[in-house]
Amino acid sequence: MPVLGDAVLEGLRAHEAGRFADGTLGGGGHAELILKASAGNWLGGSDRDGAAVEAASSRLAPYADRVEIRRGKFSDLLKWIEAGTLDGILLDLGVSSPQLDEKERGFSLQQEGPLDMRMDKTQMETAADWVNTRPESELADLFWRDGGERQSRKIAKAIIYSRKDSEIKTTTQLAALVEKACPRFGRKVHPATRVFQALRIAVNDELNELREGLPKVCSLIKPGGRLAVITFHSGEDRIVKKFGREEARDYDVPGEEDVPDMRVPRPARMRWVNRKAIRASECELEANPRARSAQLRVLEMIGE
Ligand SMILES: C[S@@+](CC[C@H](N)C(=O)[O-])C[C@H]1O[C@@H](n2cnc3c(N)ncnc32)[C@H](O)[C@@H]1O
């Protein structure tokens, strides 16, 4: 069962026939649930990863007459789906299980593979390029900001020291180097976990894509339609919350700070369907421990 599957169907009201989009198809698990939820559902799906598009296309082949799949970023959905025509959109962010499980993709610190981490293989810069060319301060800032790594400076220093001798080429080479700089001291979680997360986010420019993509995907939704976003990282969730807060308020704020006297009134554009993020139940966590950090937020486009 895909992460928070029932909550996604309920959030998108996918049991009522409608037009939906899944901007992060992955293996097509959520997309299949949406198509099964009503025989009247149409779904447009995309993913920036060619392997995911292939996997989702074969999984969704039985629904071919009501599915359209293209490769691309979710911020590009507008290029082929008409604005204001969708009843619901799903974004299930982050990395997929096949991406993590295939060692050649370089996402996993547990398995030896090239230090790659590109979701879109046509993109130029890999994680190896990042660790072998970026200045120490930039790496340290990245590990701190997007990984929440407290030992970021120490790790960046160890990387610079190591790459003077030879390039860091593999996942296990980087993992071992981080572990040497910051020993585990009995901790279960590998010391390089946060570094790997931060590098993945940077290589795929994930936070900018989300910031810039949210307004674009929302322009596809018709009044009364919904946006469901699953995040796995506090940085992603902050962006979704900020976007939702701004859409749900009935005024614009000129400038950076919200000064009450300067507010410019306008109608609210969206409303929160749930006050709090929805999380996986204990039962789901037992079957799928990767759902532990998942948070689902749902917004509804306000009718005219
Ligand atoms: C968690 S997986 C989705 C799993 C999917 N919901 C399922 O049920 O199989 C996330 C997917 O989003 C894709 N992805 C991440 N950022 C993207 C973006 N900006 N545009 C398009 N796809 C993206 C990744 O390549 C990955 O396949």
The ligand as an SDF file (V2000), in Angstrom:
LIG
                    3D

 27 29  0  0  0  0  0  0  0  0999 V2000
    8.1590    9.0550   -3.0120 C   0  0  0  0  0  0  0  0  0  0  0  0
    8.3100    8.7830   -4.7150 S   0  0  0  0  0  0  0  0  0  0  0  0
    6.6550    8.6560   -5.2930 C   0  0  0  0  0  0  0  0  0  0  0  0
    6.0590    7.2930   -5.0880 C   0  0  0  0  0  0  0  0  0  0  0  0
    4.6790    7.1590   -5.6950 C   0  0  0  0  0  0  0  0  0  0  0  0
    3.7230    8.0310   -5.0700 N   0  0  0  0  0  0  0  0  0  0  0  0
    4.2000    5.7360   -5.6450 C   0  0  0  0  0  0  0  0  0  0  0  0
    3.1340    5.4730   -5.0550 O   0  0  0  0  0  0  0  0  0  0  0  0
    4.8670    4.8550   -6.2160 O   0  0  0  0  0  0  0  0  0  0  0  0
    8.7920   10.3310   -5.2890 C   0  0  0  0  0  0  0  0  0  0  0  0
    8.9930   10.4240   -6.7910 C   0  0  0  0  0  0  0  0  0  0  0  0
    8.9580   11.8150   -7.1070 O   0  0  0  0  0  0  0  0  0  0  0  0
    9.8670   12.0620   -8.1300 C   0  0  0  0  0  0  0  0  0  0  0  0
   10.1710   13.4840   -8.0530 N   0  0  0  0  0  0  0  0  0  0  0  0
   10.7690   14.1500   -7.0460 C   0  0  0  0  0  0  0  0  0  0  0  0
   10.8030   15.4580   -7.3130 N   0  0  0  0  0  0  0  0  0  0  0  0
   10.1690   15.6240   -8.5100 C   0  0  0  0  0  0  0  0  0  0  0  0
    9.8480   16.7510   -9.3220 C   0  0  0  0  0  0  0  0  0  0  0  0
   10.1990   17.9680   -8.9490 N   0  0  0  0  0  0  0  0  0  0  0  0
    9.1600   16.5720  -10.4600 N   0  0  0  0  0  0  0  0  0  0  0  0
    8.7910   15.3170  -10.8500 C   0  0  0  0  0  0  0  0  0  0  0  0
    9.0870   14.2090  -10.1340 N   0  0  0  0  0  0  0  0  0  0  0  0
    9.7590   14.3650   -8.9790 C   0  0  0  0  0  0  0  0  0  0  0  0
   11.0210   11.1280   -7.8520 C   0  0  0  0  0  0  0  0  0  0  0  0
   11.7520   10.8720   -9.0280 O   0  0  0  0  0  0  0  0  0  0  0  0
   10.3010    9.8940   -7.3110 C   0  0  0  0  0  0  0  0  0  0  0  0
   10.0690    8.9590   -8.3410 O   0  0  0  0  0  0  0  0  0  0  0  0
  1  2  1  0
  2  3  1  0
  2 10  1  0
  3  4  1  0
  4  5  1  0
  5  6  1  0
  5  7  1  0
  7  8  2  0
  7  9  1  0
 10 11  1  0
 11 12  1  0
 11 26  1  0
 12 13  1  0
 13 14  1  0
 13 24  1  0
 14 15  1  0
 14 23  1  0
 15 16  2  0
 16 17  1  0
 17 18  1  0
 17 23  2  0
 18 19  1  0
 18 20  2  0
 20 21  1  0
 21 22  2  0
 22 23  1  0
 24 25  1  0
 24 26  1  0
 26 27  1  0
M  CHG  2   2   1   9  -1
M  END
$$$$
